[in-house]
């Protein structure tokens, strides 16, 4: 039931949301409006508050463009805030800095943690969204359009962090909100390209590879000559990964090689390592093991030096596959054993079990049948403890049967392990879609029931 001021029971009024969006509402009422606007299904599906703001726009004051000295000062503030965040300290408390610098530093810190700490990545991005919507003033951004751009960036990076943490439906919703801010912003093409990049990655995570490719192609078209060679290289790396996932490794090889020619490892060493890993992976998928060996050599050490322990383990895993493909099972056993133990230390039983299957294949090639069977049975027992799909369990039974057939080559068994992983990924993706659809249906039914109660009252 709506009250005289336009509020619905338990929800902020149109006036409150309008004041909040204009930066005039703070304190408990501001936080209440913020969290409803972000997460309440009822407020998300009710256009009245936002249309009220659009129908009565407040004239935006104009601000002079920042001087070179002001830009330099702002960049120094961002670096100070970022240094505080790296030490685990809130820069707004320690440095008493207001404005957009702490928000931009949170976004930078979130991006830094994308490989090493995805949960912390999500937390920093969420805090950036909260601060951009609750604390950001027009004068701190050079105008209302600039503020909309920064809010768009914060929501987009939050959507990306949600994607990294497998909250795909929530990522899609927040990406849509980022788009709504973009429409009221400056129309910055680089920002639009970033939105397309995140959307493409989200589409690929949902298995829509052709759509992901189309979005990245559009991103490249928008950037044109404005993007640096390294930025274009990053987009090509994403396209290469999508082709490899879609079982077209030869396209992945070509795109990864193009990316490496554009990337300066001194400017972005993480990007160069990602391109090299994709190239090595694509070469191995294409059966070009000698070239894959040259490409993957030294990657694990470089990832480890940069603090990317999981990427280091996955590089060694790939090295083991390459060694087995080259007919060097002794070296493969060494790599697989180290990777299995590493995944076990990281509390990743599924990955450790898959590596154990490949370790059993390598031991089988050395005709160390007793050890091979022991490793195989232990891995199968561990996998049966996990909540895996019926298709995965069926493929696992088939793997065990083929393992006993001595005429089956190691490379064929490795491909079957890849089938096992793909079966699990498909089931996980389908499960996420089913859960999202069920939540949507439940929320929709609750919303319809609420509306019926309101109309009756």
VEXFI-965250 format. One record per residue: x, y negated, z of N, C-alpha, C in turn. Coordinates in steps of 0.2 Angstrom, whole numbers, padded with zeros to 4 digits, always signed. Example, Ala and Ser with C-alpha at 12.3 -4.5 7.8 and 13.67 -1.06 7.14 Angstrom:
2
+0066+0028+0039+0062+0022+0039+0066+0016+0039+0064+0011+0035+0068+0005+0036+0064+0000+0039
//
This chain:
457
+0004+0006+0000+0000+0000+0000+0004-0006+0000+0003-0011-0004+0007-0017-0005+0004-0022+0000+0009-0026+0003+0007-0031+0008+0007-0038+0005+0005-0043+0008+0004-0050+0005+0010-0053+0002+0016-0051+0005+0022-0053+0002+0025-0049-0004+0021-0044-0006+0023-0040-0012+0027-0034-0010+0028-0033-0003+0032-0027-0001+0028-0021-0001+0031-0015-0002+0027-0009-0001+0030-0006+0005+0026-0002+0009+0027+0001+0015+0034+0004+0015+0039+0002+0019+0046+0005+0019+0050+0003+0014+0048-0002+0009+0052-0004+0004+0053-0011+0004+0058-0014+0001+0059-0022+0001+0054-0025-0004+0052-0031-0003+0048-0035-0007+0051-0037-0013+0047-0040-0018+0050-0043-0024+0054-0049-0022+0052-0053-0017+0056-0059-0015+0063-0057-0012+0063-0051-0008+0069-0049-0005+0074-0047-0011+0071-0043-0015+0076-0040-0020+0078-0046-0025+0074-0051-0026+0076-0056-0030+0081-0060-0027+0080-0062-0020+0085-0065-0017+0092-0061-0016+0091-0055-0015+0097-0051-0015+0101-0051-0021+0098-0050-0027+0101-0050-0034+0104-0057-0035+0102-0062-0032+0104-0069-0033+0110-0071-0028+0111-0066-0024+0117-0067-0019+0115-0071-0013+0108-0072-0012+0106-0076-0006+0103-0072+0000+0104-0066-0001+0101-0062+0005+0107-0058+0008+0108-0058+0014+0114-0055+0017+0111-0052+0024+0116-0049+0028+0114-0046+0034+0110-0039+0033+0106-0037+0038+0102-0031+0038+0097-0031+0032+0094-0037+0030+0089-0037+0025+0093-0036+0018+0099-0038+0017+0103-0037+0011+0105-0030+0010+0107-0027+0016+0109-0020+0015+0103-0016+0014+0097-0017+0017+0091-0013+0016+0089-0014+0008+0089-0020+0005+0088-0021-0002+0093-0017-0006+0099-0017-0004+0104-0014-0008+0103-0006-0009+0102-0003-0003+0102+0004-0003+0096+0007-0006+0090+0003-0006+0084+0005-0009+0085+0004-0017+0088-0001-0019+0089-0003-0026+0093+0003-0029+0098+0005-0025+0103+0010-0028+0100+0017-0028+0097+0019-0022+0095+0026-0021+0088+0028-0020+0083+0023-0020+0076+0025-0019+0073+0027-0025+0070+0033-0026+0067+0035-0032+0061+0030-0034+0057+0028-0029+0052+0024-0030+0054+0017-0032+0059+0014-0029+0061+0007-0032+0064+0008-0039+0067+0013-0040+0071+0014-0047+0065+0014-0052+0059+0017-0051+0054+0018-0056+0049+0013-0056+0050+0008-0052+0045+0002-0051+0049-0004-0055+0046-0006-0061+0050-0012-0064+0048-0019-0061+0043-0019-0057+0040-0026-0055+0046-0030-0051+0050-0028-0047+0055-0032-0044+0060-0035-0049+0062-0031-0053+0067-0033-0058+0064-0038-0063+0058-0036-0065+0054-0040-0070+0053-0047-0067+0052-0047-0060+0050-0054-0057+0057-0058-0057+0062-0055-0057+0069-0059-0057+0069-0062-0064+0068-0057-0069+0069-0059-0076+0064-0065-0078+0058-0064-0075+0053-0069-0077+0054-0076-0074+0058-0077-0069+0059-0083-0066+0067-0084-0065+0071-0084-0070+0078-0084-0070+0080-0091-0066+0085-0090-0062+0088-0096-0059+0094-0099-0064+0094-0105-0065+0099-0108-0069+0106-0107-0066+0110-0104-0071+0117-0103-0068+0122-0109-0069+0125-0110-0063+0130-0116-0064+0136-0114-0068+0139-0119-0071+0145-0117-0075+0151-0119-0071+0156-0115-0073+0163-0116-0070+0168-0116-0075+0173-0120-0073+0179-0121-0078+0183-0114-0079+0185-0113-0085+0190-0107-0085+0196-0107-0081+0198-0102-0078+0203-0102-0073+0210-0103-0077+0214-0107-0073+0221-0109-0076+0225-0103-0076+0231-0103-0079+0236-0098-0079+0238-0096-0072+0239-0102-0068+0241-0101-0061+0236-0098-0057+0230-0099-0058+0224-0096-0054+0224-0089-0056+0225-0087-0062+0224-0080-0064+0230-0076-0061+0236-0079-0061+0242-0076-0058+0241-0075-0050+0238-0080-0047+0236-0079-0040+0231-0074-0038+0226-0073-0043+0221-0068-0042+0224-0061-0043+0229-0060-0048+0232-0054-0049+0236-0052-0043+0239-0057-0040+0243-0056-0033+0239-0053-0028+0233-0056-0027+0228-0054-0022+0226-0047-0023+0225-0045-0029+0223-0038-0031+0228-0034-0029+0234-0035-0030+0240-0031-0028+0241-0030-0021+0239-0036-0017+0240-0036-0010+0234-0031-0007+0228-0032-0010+0222-0028-0007+0224-0020-0009+0227-0019-0015+0228-0012-0017+0233-0009-0012+0238-0013-0010+0243-0010-0006+0240-0009+0001+0235-0013+0003+0232-0011+0010+0228-0005+0009+0224-0004+0003+0220+0002+0002+0225+0008+0002+0231+0008-0001+0235+0014-0001+0237+0016+0006+0237+0011+0011+0239+0012+0018+0233+0014+0022+0227+0015+0019+0221+0016+0022+0218+0011+0026+0219+0005+0024+0217-0001+0028+0212-0005+0023+0206-0007+0026+0202-0011+0022+0204-0018+0021+0206-0021+0015+0209-0027+0014+0204-0033+0017+0198-0032+0017+0193-0037+0019+0194-0039+0027+0197-0033+0030+0198-0034+0037+0205-0036+0039+0210-0033+0035+0217-0035+0037+0219-0042+0034+0217-0043+0028+0219-0049+0024+0214-0055+0025+0208-0053+0027+0203-0058+0027+0202-0061+0020+0202-0057+0015+0201-0059+0008+0194-0058+0006+0191-0063+0003+0184-0063+0000+0184-0063-0007+0179-0063-0010+0178-0063-0018+0179-0057-0021+0181-0057-0027+0181-0051-0032+0188-0047-0031+0193-0049-0028+0200-0046-0028+0199-0039-0024+0196-0039-0018+0195-0032-0015+0191-0027-0019+0186-0030-0023+0182-0025-0027+0186-0022-0032+0190-0026-0036+0194-0024-0041+0200-0020-0039+0202-0021-0033+0207-0016-0030+0204-0010-0028+0198-0010-0026+0195-0003-0024+0194+0001-0031+0192-0002-0036+0191+0001-0042+0198+0004-0045+0203+0000-0044+0210+0002-0046+0212+0008-0041+0211+0008-0035+0213+0013-0031+0209+0020-0032+0202+0019-0034+0198+0025-0036+0201+0028-0042+0203+0024-0047+0206+0027-0053+0213+0031-0051+0217+0028-0047+0223+0031-0045+0222+0038-0042+0216+0039-0039+0215+0045-0035+0211+0051-0039+0210+0049-0046+0206+0054-0050+0209+0061-0050+0215+0062-0050+0218+0068-0051+0220+0072-0044+0221+0068-0039+0224+0070-0033+0218+0071-0027+0213+0066-0027+0209+0066-0022+0202+0064-0024+0198+0068-0028+0192+0066-0031+0187+0064-0026+0187+0066-0020+0182+0064-0015+0183+0057-0013+0190+0056-0012+0192+0049-0010+0191+0044-0016+0192+0046-0022+0190+0042-0028+0183+0040-0028+0178+0045-0026+0171+0043-0026+0170+0038-0020+0173+0039-0014+0172+0035-0009+0174+0027-0010+0180+0026-0013+0182+0020-0015+0177+0017-0021+0175+0021-0025+0171+0018-0031+0164+0016-0028+0161+0020-0023+0155+0018-0020+0156+0012-0016+0161+0011-0012+0162+0005-0008+0163-0001-0013+0166+0000-0019+0166-0006-0024+0159-0008-0026+0155-0003-0027+0148-0004-0029+0144-0008-0024+0145-0006-0017+0142-0009-0012+0144-0016-0011+0150-0018-0011+0153-0024-0011+0151-0029-0017+0151-0026-0023+0149-0030-0028+0142-0032-0028+0138-0028-0025+0131-0030-0025+0129-0034-0019+0133-0034-0014+0131-0037-0007+0135-0043-0006+0141-0043-0008+0146-0048-0006+0148-0053-0011+0147-0051-0017+0150-0055-0023+0146-0061-0024+0149-0067-0025+0146-0073-0026+0148-0075-0034+0143-0079-0036+0144-0082-0043+0150-0085-0044+0152-0090-0040+0158-0094-0040+0165-0090-0040+0164-0084-0038+0170-0079-0037+0172-0076-0044+0167-0076-0049+0167-0073-0055+0167-0077-0061+0167-0084-0060+0167-0089-0066+0160-0089-0069+0155-0087-0065+0148-0088-0068+0144-0082-0067+0138-0082-0068+0133-0076-0067+0135-0071-0072+0137-0072-0078+0138-0067-0083+0144-0063-0081+0149-0067-0078+0155-0063-0075+0154-0059-0070+0149-0061-0065+0147-0057-0060+0144-0050-0062+0140-0051-0067+0136-0045-0070+0141-0040-0073+0147-0043-0076+0152-0039-0079+0155-0034-0073+0157-0038-0068+0160-0034-0063+0156-0029-0059+0149-0031-0058+0145-0026-0056+0144-0020-0061+0144-0021-0067+0144-0016-0072+0150-0011-0071+0156-0014-0071+0162-0010-0070+0161-0006-0064+0159-0009-0058+0159-0005-0052+0154+0001-0053+0148+0000-0056+0143+0005-0056+0146+0010-0061+0149+0008-0067+0152+0013-0072+0157+0017-0069+0162+0014-0065+0167+0018-0062+0164+0023-0056+0159+0021-0053+0156+0025-0048+0152+0031-0052+0149+0030-0058+0146+0035-0062+0152+0040-0064+0158+0037-0065+0163+0042-0068+0165+0046-0062+0166+0043-0056+0168+0047-0050+0163+0052-0048+0156+0051-0049+0151+0056-0048+0152+0061-0053+0154+0060-0059+0155+0065-0064+0161+0069-0062+0166+0066-0060+0172+0070-0058+0170+0075-0052+0166+0073-0048+0164+0077-0042+0158+0082-0044+0156+0082-0050+0151+0087-0053+0143+0085-0051+0142+0078-0049+0136+0076-0048+0133+0073-0055+0132+0077-0060+0131+0074-0067+0124+0070-0067+0119+0072-0064+0113+0069-0065+0113+0062-0062+0116+0061-0056+0117+0055-0052+0122+0051-0057+0127+0054-0060+0132+0050-0064+0128+0047-0070+0123+0050-0073+0119+0048-0078+0115+0042-0076+0112+0043-0070+0108+0037-0068+0111+0031-0067+0117+0031-0063+0121+0025-0062+0124+0022-0068+0126+0026-0073+0128+0024-0079+0123+0020-0083+0116+0022-0082+0111+0018-0085+0110+0011-0081+0111+0011-0075+0111+0005-0071+0117+0000-0073+0123+0003-0074+0128-0001-0077+0126-0004-0083+0123+0000-0088+0121-0003-0094+0116-0009-0093+0112-0009-0088+0107-0015-0087+0111-0021-0085+0116-0020-0081+0121-0026-0079+0124-0028-0086+0127-0024-0090+0130-0026-0096+0126-0030-0100+0120-0029-0101+0115-0033-0105+0115-0040-0103+0116-0041-0096+0116-0048-0094+0123-0051-0093+0128-0048-0095+0135-0050-0094+0137-0054-0100+0144-0054-0101+0147-0058-0106+0147-0054-0113+0145-0048-0113+0146-0044-0119+0153-0042-0121+0157-0042-0116+0164-0040-0117+0165-0033-0120+0168-0033-0126+0168-0027-0130+0173-0021-0127+0178-0024-0123+0182-0019-0119+0178-0015-0114+0173-0019-0111+0169-0016-0106+0164-0011-0109+0161-0013-0115+0157-0008-0118+0160-0002-0120+0167-0003-0122+0171+0003-0124+0172+0008-0118+0173+0005-0112+0173+0009-0106+0167+0013-0105+0161+0010-0106+0155+0013-0104+0154+0019-0109+0156+0018-0115+0155+0023-0120+0160+0029-0119+0166+0027-0116+0171+0032-0114+0168+0037-0109+0165+0034-0103+0163+0037-0098+0157+0042-0100+0153+0039-0104+0147+0042-0107+0149+0048-0111+0154+0048-0115+0157+0053-0119+0159+0059-0115+0163+0057-0110+0166+0062-0105+0160+0066-0101+0155+0062-0100+0149+0065-0096+0145+0070-0101+0145+0068-0107+0141+0072-0112+0146+0079-0113+0152+0078-0113+0156+0084-0114+0156+0089-0108+0155+0086-0102+0154+0090-0096+0148+0094-0096+0143+0091-0100+0137+0095-0101+0136+0099-0107+0142+0100-0110+0142+0104-0116+0140+0101-0123+0139+0095-0123+0137+0091-0129+0143+0088-0133+0147+0093-0135+0153+0091-0138+0152+0086-0144+0148+0088-0149+0147+0084-0155+0145+0076-0153+0140+0076-0148+0138+0069-0146+0144+0066-0143+0148+0069-0139+0154+0066-0136+0159+0063-0141+0160+0067-0146+0164+0065-0152+0161+0059-0155+0155+0059-0156+0152+0053-0159+0152+0047-0155+0152+0047-0148+0152+0042-0144+0160+0039-0144+0165+0044-0144+0172+0041-0144+0173+0038-0151+0170+0041-0156+0171+0037-0163+0169+0030-0163+0163+0029-0160+0160+0023-0159+0164+0018-0155+0167+0021-0150+0172+0017-0145+0178+0015-0149+0181+0019-0153+0186+0017-0157+0184+0012-0162+0178+0012-0165+0176+0007-0170+0175+0000-0166+0173+0000-0160+0172-0006-0157+0178-0009-0155+0183-0005-0153+0190-0008-0151+0193-0011-0157+0193-0007-0162+0197-0009-0168+0204-0011-0167+0206-0017-0168+0213-0019-0167+0214-0022-0160+0209-0022-0156+0210-0026-0150+0213-0021-0145+0213-0015-0146+0215-0010-0141+0223-0009-0142+0226-0008-0136+0234-0006-0137+0234+0001-0139+0240+0002-0142+0242+0009-0145+0241+0014-0139+0243+0012-0133+0241+0017-0127+0234+0018-0126+0230+0013-0127+0223+0014-0126+0220+0018-0131+0222+0017-0137+0219+0022-0142+0222+0029-0141+0228+0030-0139+0230+0036-0137+0226+0040-0132+0224+0036-0127+0220+0039-0122+0213+0042-0125+0210+0038-0129+0204+0040-0132+0205+0047-0136+0211+0047-0140+0213+0053-0144+0214+0059-0140+0217+0058-0134+0217+0063-0129+0211+0066-0127+0206+0062-0126+0199+0064-0124+0196+0068-0130+0197+0065-0136+0194+0069-0142+0197+0076-0143+0204+0076-0141+0207+0082-0142+0205+0087-0137+0204+0085-0131+0201+0090-0126+0194+0093-0128+0190+0088-0131+0183+0091-0132+0184+0096-0138+0188+0095-0143+0189+0100-0148+0192+0107-0145+0196+0106-0141+0199+0112-0138+0193+0116-0134+0190+0112-0130+0184+0115-0126+0179+0119-0131+0178+0115-0137+0173+0118-0142+0176+0123-0146+0182+0126-0144+0185+0131-0148+0188+0129-0155+0190+0123-0156+0193+0121-0162+0200+0118-0160+0205+0123-0158+0211+0121-0156+0216+0117-0161+0215+0119-0168+0219+0115-0173+0217+0108-0173+0211+0106-0172+0210+0099-0172+0213+0096-0166+0212+0100-0160+0215+0097-0154+0223+0096-0155+0226+0100-0158+0233+0100-0159+0235+0093-0163+0231+0092-0168+0232+0086-0173+0231+0080-0169+0225+0079-0165+0224+0073-0161+0229+0072-0155+0231+0078-0152+0236+0077-0147+0243+0074-0149+0245+0077-0155+0251+0074-0158+0250+0067-0160+0244+0065-0163+0243+0058-0164+0244+0054-0158+0241+0056-0152+0241+0052-0146+0248+0051-0143+0252+0057-0144+0259+0056-0141+0263+0051-0145+0261+0050-0151+0265+0045-0155+0263+0038-0153+0257+0037-0150+0255+0031-0148+0257+0029-0141+0258+0034-0137+0259+0032-0130+0266+0031-0128+0267+0026-0124+0273+0024-0121+0274+0027-0114+0278+0033-0113+0278+0036-0106+0280+0031-0101+0284+0026-0102+0286+0021-0097+0280+0017-0095+0275+0016-0099+0270+0012-0097+0264+0016-0093+0263+0022-0095+0258+0026-0092+0261+0034-0092+0265+0036-0088+0268+0043-0088+0262+0048-0087+0257+0046-0083+0252+0051-0082+0248+0053-0089+0247+0048-0093+0244+0048-0099+0248+0053-0104+0254+0052-0104+0259+0056-0108+0259+0063-0106+0259+0064-0099+0259+0071-0097+0252+0074-0099+0246+0071-0098+0240+0074-0100+0240+0075-0108+0243+0071-0112+0243+0073-0119+0247+0079-0120+0253+0079-0117+0257+0085-0118+0254+0092-0116+0250+0091-0110+0247+0097-0108+0242+0099-0113+0238+0094-0115+0233+0096-0120+0236+0099-0126+0241+0097-0129+0245+0099-0135+0247+0106-0133+0250+0108-0127+0252+0114-0126+0246+0119-0125+0241+0117-0122+0235+0121-0122+0232+0123-0128+0232+0118-0133+0229+0119-0139+0233+0124-0143+0240+0123-0143+0245+0127-0146+0244+0135-0144+0243+0135-0138+0242+0142-0135+0236+0145-0137+0230+0141-0137+0224+0143-0139+0224+0145-0147+0228+0142-0151+0229+0144-0158+0234+0149-0159+0237+0152-0154+0241+0158-0155+0248+0156-0157+0250+0149-0156+0256+0147-0158+0261+0146-0152+0263+0152-0149+0266+0153-0143+0273+0150-0142+0277+0150-0148+0283+0147-0148+0283+0140-0147+0279+0137-0151+0278+0129-0151+0275+0127-0144+0270+0131-0141+0267+0130-0135+0273+0130-0129+0277+0135-0130+0283+0135-0125+0287+0129-0125+0289+0127-0131+0293+0120-0131+0289+0115-0128+0282+0114-0129+0278+0109-0127+0277+0109-0120+0276+0115-0117+0274+0115-0110+0281+0115-0105+0286+0116-0108+0293+0116-0104+0294+0110-0100+0294+0111-0093+0296+0105-0089+0290+0101-0086+0284+0103-0089+0278+0099-0087+0276+0100-0080+0277+0106-0077+0275+0108-0070+0279+0103-0066+0285+0103-0067+0290+0099-0063+0288+0092-0063+0286+0089-0069+0285+0082-0069+0278+0080-0066+0273+0085-0066+0267+0084-0063+0268+0084-0055+0272+0088-0053+0273+0089-0046+0277+0083-0043+0282+0080-0047+0285+0074-0045+0280+0068-0044+0275+0068-0048+0270+0063-0048+0264+0064-0043+0265+0069-0039+0260+0071-0034+0254+0074-0037+0254+0077-0043+0248+0081-0046+0249+0088-0045+0248+0090-0039+0250+0097-0037+0245+0102-0041+0239+0101-0042+0234+0105-0046+0236+0105-0053+0238+0100-0056+0240+0100-0063+0247+0103-0064+0251+0103-0059+0257+0107-0059+0256+0114-0059+0251+0117-0055+0249+0124-0055+0246+0126-0061+0242+0122-0064+0239+0124-0071+0244+0124-0076+0249+0120-0076+0254+0120-0081+0258+0127-0080+0260+0129-0074+0263+0135-0073+0259+0141-0075+0252+0140-0074+0248+0145-0077+0248+0146-0084+0248+0140-0088+0249+0140-0095+0255+0143-0097+0261+0142-0093+0267+0145-0095+0267+0152-0095+0264+0155-0090+0263+0162-0089+0259+0165-0095+0254+0162-0097+0250+0164-0103+0255+0164-0109+0259+0159-0110+0263+0158-0116+0269+0164-0116+0271+0165-0110+0277+0170-0109+0274+0177-0111+0268+0178-0109+0265+0185-0110+0263+0185-0118+0261+0180-0121+0260+0179-0128+0266+0180-0132+0272+0178-0129+0278+0179-0132+0281+0186-0131+0278+0190-0127+0281+0197-0126+0286+0197-0120+0285+0192-0115+0290+0192-0110+0286+0193-0103+0284+0199-0102+0280+0200-0096+0283+0199-0089+0290+0200-0089+0293+0199-0083+0293+0191-0081+0294+0187-0085+0293+0180-0084+0286+0178-0082+0281+0181-0086+0274+0180-0085+0272+0182-0077+0275+0188-0075+0273+0190-0068+0276+0185-0063+0282+0182-0064+0284+0177-0060+0280+0171-0059+0278+0168-0065+0273+0162-0065+0267+0164-0062+0263+0169-0064+0257+0171-0062+0257+0172-0054+0262+0175-0052+0262+0176-0044+0263+0169-0041+0267+0165-0043+0267+0158-0040+0261+0154-0040+0258+0155-0046+0251+0151-0047+0246+0154-0042+0245+0161-0042+0240+0164-0038+0241+0162-0031+0247+0162-0028+0249+0160-0021+0247+0153-0020+0248+0149-0025+0247+0141-0025+0240+0140-0024+0236+0143-0028+0228+0143-0028+0226+0145-0021+0228+0151-0019+0226+0153-0013+0228+0148-0007+0233+0145-0007+0235+0140-0002+0230+0134-0003+0228+0133-0009+0223+0127-0009+0216+0129-0008+0215+0135-0006+0208+0138-0004+0204+0138-0010+0206+0141-0016+0203+0141-0022+0203+0149-0024+0198+0153-0021+0198+0160-0022+0196+0162-0029+0192+0158-0033+0190+0159-0039+0196+0159-0044+0199+0153-0044+0205+0152-0048+0211+0157-0047+0212+0159-0040+0217+0163-0038+0215+0170-0041+0209+0172-0041+0207+0179-0044+0208+0179-0051+0206+0174-0055+0207+0174-0062+0215+0175-0064+0219+0171-0060+0226+0172-0061+0228+0179-0060+0225+0182-0054+0227+0189-0053+0225+0194-0058+0220+0193-0062+0218+0197-0068+0224+0197-0073+0226+0191-0074+0231+0190-0079+0238+0193-0076+0239+0192-0070+0245+0195-0067+0245+0203-0068+0239+0206-0067+0238+0213-0068+0239+0215-0075+0238+0210-0080+0239+0212-0087+0247+0212-0088+0250+0207-0085+0257+0207-0086+0261+0213-0083+0258+0215-0077+0261+0221-0074+0260+0227-0078+0254+0227-0081+0252+0233-0086+0257+0233-0092+0259+0227-0094+0263+0227-0100+0270+0230-0098+0272+0229-0091+0278+0232-0089+0278+0239-0087+0271+0242-0088+0270+0249-0086+0271+0250-0079+0270+0245-0075+0269+0246-0067+0262+0247-0065+0259+0253-0067+0252+0254-0067+0250+0254-0060+0253+0256-0055+0251+0256-0048+0250+0249-0046+0255+0245-0047+0254+0238-0044+0249+0234-0048+0248+0236-0055+0243+0233-0059+0236+0234-0056+0235+0241-0055+0228+0243-0052+0227+0240-0046+0232+0239-0041+0231+0236-0035+0229+0229-0035+0232+0225-0040+0231+0218-0041+0224+0217-0044+0223+0222-0049+0216+0221-0052+0210+0222-0047+0211+0228-0043+0205+0229-0039+0204+0224-0034+0210+0221-0031+0209+0216-0026+0206+0210-0029+0207+0208-0035+0204+0202-0039+0197+0203-0040+0195+0209-0042+0188+0211-0043+0184+0211-0037+0187+0213-0031+0184+0213-0025+0182+0206-0023+0187+0202-0024+0187+0195-0022+0181+0191-0026+0181+0193-0032+0176+0189-0037+0169+0192-0035+0168+0198-0033+0162+0200-0031+0159+0197-0025+0164+0194-0021+0161+0190-0015+0158+0183-0016+0160+0181-0023+0158+0174-0024+0151+0175-0028+0148+0169-0028+0141+0168-0031+0142+0167-0038+0143+0172-0042+0144+0172-0049+0138+0174-0053+0138+0172-0060+0132+0174-0064+0132+0181-0066+0126+0184-0068+0126+0191-0070+0130+0192-0077+0130+0187-0081+0134+0187-0087+0142+0188-0085+0144+0184-0080+0151+0185-0078+0152+0192-0075+0148+0194-0071+0149+0201-0068+0149+0206-0074+0145+0206-0079+0145+0210-0084+0151+0210-0088+0154+0204-0089+0160+0203-0093+0166+0206-0089+0165+0206-0082+0170+0208-0078+0171+0216-0078+0165+0219-0078+0165+0226-0079+0168+0228-0086+0166+0225-0091+0169+0226-0097+0177+0225-0097+0179+0220-0094+0186+0219-0093+0190+0225-0090+0187+0227-0085+0190+0233-0081+0190+0239-0085+0185+0240-0089+0185+0246-0094+0191+0246-0099+0191+0240-0102+0196+0239-0107+0203+0239-0105+0204+0237-0098+0211+0237-0095+0214+0244-0095+0209+0249-0095+0212+0256-0094+0214+0258-0101+0212+0255-0106+0213+0257-0113+0220+0255-0115+0225+0259-0116+0232+0257-0117+0233+0254-0124+0228+0255-0129+0229+0253-0135+0227+0245-0136+0224+0243-0131+0221+0236-0131+0227+0231-0129+0229+0227-0133+0234+0222-0132+0233+0217-0127+0239+0214-0124+0238+0210-0119+0235+0203-0121+0236+0201-0127+0233+0195-0129+0226+0195-0129+0223+0201-0131+0216+0202-0132+0213+0202-0125+0217+0205-0120+0214+0205-0113+0214+0198-0110+0219+0194-0112+0220+0187-0110+0214+0183-0113+0212+0184-0119+0206+0181-0122+0200+0183-0118+0199+0189-0116+0193+0191-0112+0193+0188-0105+0199+0186-0102+0199+0182-0096+0196+0175-0097+0198+0172-0103+0195+0166-0105+0188+0166-0106+0185+0172-0109+0178+0173-0109+0175+0173-0102+0178+0176-0097+0176+0176-0091+0175+0169-0088+0180+0165-0089+0180+0158-0086+0175+0154-0090+0174+0155-0096+0169+0152-0100+0162+0154-0098+0161+0160-0096+0154+0162-0094+0153+0159-0087+0158+0158-0083+0156+0155-0076+0155+0148-0077+0159+0144-0082+0158+0137-0083+0151+0136-0086+0149+0140-0090+0142+0139-0093+0136+0140-0088+0137+0145-0084+0133+0147-0078+0132+0141-0073+0138+0138-0072+0139+0132-0067+0135+0126-0070+0136+0125-0077+0133+0120-0080+0125+0121-0081+0123+0127-0082+0116+0128-0082+0113+0127-0075+0117+0129-0070+0114+0128-0064+0113+0121-0062+0118+0117-0064+0118+0110-0062+0111+0107-0066+0110+0109-0072+0105+0106-0076+0098+0109-0073+0098+0115-0071+0092+0117-0067+0090+0114-0061+0096+0113-0057+0095+0109-0051+0092+0102-0052+0095+0099-0057+0093+0092-0058+0086+0092-0061+0084+0096-0065+0077+0096-0067+0072+0098-0062+0074+0102-0057+0070+0103-0051+0069+0097-0047+0075+0094-0046+0075+0088-0042+0070+0082-0045+0071+0082-0052+0067+0077-0055+0060+0078-0055+0058+0085-0055+0051+0087-0055+0048+0085-0048+0052+0087-0043+0050+0086-0036+0049+0079-0035+0054+0074-0037+0053+0067-0036+0047+0064-0039+0046+0067-0045+0041+0064-0049+0034+0066-0046+0033+0072-0044+0027+0074-0040+0026+0070-0034+0031+0069-0030+0031+0065-0024+0028+0058-0026+0031+0055-0031+0029+0048-0034+0022+0048-0036+0020+0053-0040+0013+0053-0042+0008+0054-0036+0010+0058-0031+0006+0059-0025+0006+0052-0021+0011+0049-0021+0011+0042-0017+0007+0037-0020+0007+0037-0027+0003+0032-0031-0004+0033-0030-0006+0040-0030-0013+0042-0029-0015+0040-0022-0011+0041-0017-0013+0038-0010-0014+0031-0009-0009+0027-0013-0010+0020-0013-0016+0018-0016-0018+0021-0022-0024+0019-0025-0030+0020-0021-0030+0026-0018-0036+0028-0013-0036+0023-0008-0031+0020-0005-0031+0016+0001-0033+0009-0002
//
